[in-house]
Amino acid sequence: MKKFTKFGALALAAALSVSVVAATTPASAATCATKTKVTMLGTIKVEIQDQFLAAVKDYNASQSCYTVTSIPGDAKLTFLQNVTPLYAAKNAPTIMYALQEIPDMADKVMDWKGTKLASLVSPSLLAAATVGTKLVGVPSTAEAFGLLYNKKVLDKAGVDPTKINTRSSLEVALRKVKAAGAGGVRFSSIWWSLGAHFTNIYFANAGATHEDRLKVLDGLSDGTKALSKDPVFQNYLATFALLNKYNQAKPNTTDTEYDLSVADLASGKAAFWFMGNWAEPNLLTASPSTDFGIMPLPISQDPNFAGNKSISVGVPGYFMIDNTQSTAAERAGAMDFLEWLYTTPAGQQHVAGPIADGGMNFIPVYKGFTVSPKTYMAKEISKYVVAGKTLEWINTYYPAGGQDLYGASGQKLMAGKITGDQYATELQNAWKGSVKTWRGVKK
Amino acid sequence: MHHGNQLKKFLLFALIPLSIFTVVLLYPFIQGMYLTFTNWNGFTHDKYVGLANYTKSLRDPAFWVTLRFTFKYVVVSVITINAVAFGLALLVTSKLKSSNIFRTFLFIPNLIGGVILGVIWQFIFNTALVSLSHKLGWSLFSSSWLGDTNTAFWALIIVTTWQASGYMMIIYVTGLISIEQDVIEAARVDGASAARTLWSIKMPLMAQAFTISIFLTLRGGFMAYDVNLALTGGGPYRTTELIAMHIFQDAFAFGNFGTGQSKAVLLFFLVAAAALVQVTISKRAEVQQ
């Protein structure tokens, strides 16, 4: 997912087409006299919007009780920008999809506890959607980020990604690929990549347990955490410097960076790219015959350090169902649609099927999936997940907008406008006094 | 009786516009003011917080940084837009055969919405100029102007000027052609040069056009949002955020609806004060024939 905090979801034309409902109803489905209209704000994300809307269309044709309609928002705006006017107009969508806004929505949406979908997900993936004792949402998929690589380039340079387990061995690998003619690593100066994903490499390694990691966030809010004194942060800064040194391109803060990076990794101009598996479809479109893998970004010199062996895996967004302005029938319809999507073979085909076949290429997070992803990177991620070599997405708990500030500081550090110490100070100041939404405190 | 008639007439013409004004402007405005004194979170509010939102807003260093940047943008864009617009107005009111076509073409940028305009110019700055300069060996555009704070500022100015000057040009054209020809004739008979005529005759007689144009550009500068969003998006490093974007971000990206709304109220008073001062000064320069 390219911009998982942005309201990455919407398009007018496609959404309008969804309301067209097929006239025939399969004999097996329950019959209803009238169809209840269930609205969803946007879709899951803009990159796979057509695929999602195709699933909606299939669902609407598969039964006679509900019509799910995606109401388009403005993709340039954030989730809150889109949703607050709808609530104010007493016209709230029934289904909503968001991540960092979960604390903002917690008192307005349904509790998923005890539902069929909630029972099919591993509890660790529900942690980020639990506010107090309430289960606010259920996940769409799991995504992962780390160092993406072009397998052809690494093979040619004689680099085995599974052998890279310290910062120095990463540097050795970078020298090798450069000697073999490729350009090293693409370190993109994209605010959301630096602000949410790269900083997660520090926050996920900053504590041994979930609670320890949240304590780091507490410390930043209280103004008691000195990042520069934290050895993990020093290692993190050294990794930042290493990627910057071997950055294959000049820092580019404009909107062209994502597409240029895709092109360079796909063509082998770059051997590595710090990004996530949402880029795999883009990469495969640019170079269909190449395998693109994912590996951990090692941040310390200790080969046994867990963070050096793990990739960041998390949920990019949760489905929420409004509980304040919707009817019971609308809520039932919303639930029915999501259950259809994740538990029936037809729905699963839409969820996990390859992009080329009209699927969303999602990594399944619900038990009982009969369809599994086929691409190289998706299979690699499954291996990390099965082996438990995953880092938590602490960025899910960042205060709303916090990653924007982190992203700006990261861009400055990359461009050499500030030093590592100044960067640490900027990160500390960014959140000082933030409401501890990660503790369930309301704004 | 006479009085009643007047009222009836007034209501007949003004009732609909007045009620629309009340519903879509006055009511939201007062509601917005009211919300700044509450703990509004974008959805609901349940207690009064006095001036807390305002003190918090004024203590926010980013607010001041953005405000300074906005002032710079307003001052420079008011000068460039009006200079270019007035120059163009002189050009298209001169005795050129094709002046009507020029008027139309120069006005067109104004008809392009800010967001589309931003996308077009983003392409020009990010891609077109950069690849041209690599081919031709220019150093000026070797990296995107949108990637650096200073050049991104000038990119904003260029696009704003390009967009707004066509509209202002029309106002200046109206001003120029409303000057009675016999006054200009008289000046010429008295032996005044073209420059002298412009400075001493034309400009004082069309000072109203300056008042209007400067007011519109001043207000437009403080309120600028769409070009900012579409062209730089506030980047790089959030250093090109204008005040309107800062307010929008504060409320909707950071979820700080209280401070976002109170900054918007502060901006309203700021713009009102600036406009009042400007109009008062400009009015003094206007002459009556």
Chai-1 contact restraints between the chains, C-beta under 6 A:
chainA,res_idxA,chainB,res_idxB,connection_type,confidence,min_distance_angstrom,max_distance_angstrom,comment,restraint_id
A,T78,B,F252,contact,1.0,0.0,6.0,A-B,restraint_1
A,T78,B,A253,contact,1.0,0.0,6.0,A-B,restraint_2
A,L80,B,F252,contact,1.0,0.0,6.0,A-B,restraint_3
A,Q81,B,F252,contact,1.0,0.0,6.0,A-B,restraint_4
A,T84,B,G42,contact,1.0,0.0,6.0,A-B,restraint_5
A,Y87,B,F43,contact,1.0,0.0,6.0,A-B,restraint_6
A,D104,B,G255,contact,1.0,0.0,6.0,A-B,restraint_7
A,T253,B,G147,contact,1.0,0.0,6.0,A-B,restraint_8
A,T253,B,G235,contact,1.0,0.0,6.0,A-B,restraint_9
A,T253,B,P236,contact,1.0,0.0,6.0,A-B,restraint_10
A,T254,B,N126,contact,1.0,0.0,6.0,A-B,restraint_11
A,T254,B,S144,contact,1.0,0.0,6.0,A-B,restraint_12
A,T254,B,L146,contact,1.0,0.0,6.0,A-B,restraint_13
A,T254,B,G147,contact,1.0,0.0,6.0,A-B,restraint_14
A,T256,B,N126,contact,1.0,0.0,6.0,A-B,restraint_15
A,A400,B,F254,contact,1.0,0.0,6.0,A-B,restraint_16
A,A400,B,G255,contact,1.0,0.0,6.0,A-B,restraint_17
A,G401,B,A253,contact,1.0,0.0,6.0,A-B,restraint_18
A,G401,B,F254,contact,1.0,0.0,6.0,A-B,restraint_19
A,A408,B,Y237,contact,1.0,0.0,6.0,A-B,restraint_20
A,A408,B,R238,contact,1.0,0.0,6.0,A-B,restraint_21
A,Q411,B,P236,contact,1.0,0.0,6.0,A-B,restraint_22
A,Q411,B,Y237,contact,1.0,0.0,6.0,A-B,restraint_23
A,K412,B,Y237,contact,1.0,0.0,6.0,A-B,restraint_24
A,K443,B,N41,contact,1.0,0.0,6.0,A-B,restraint_25
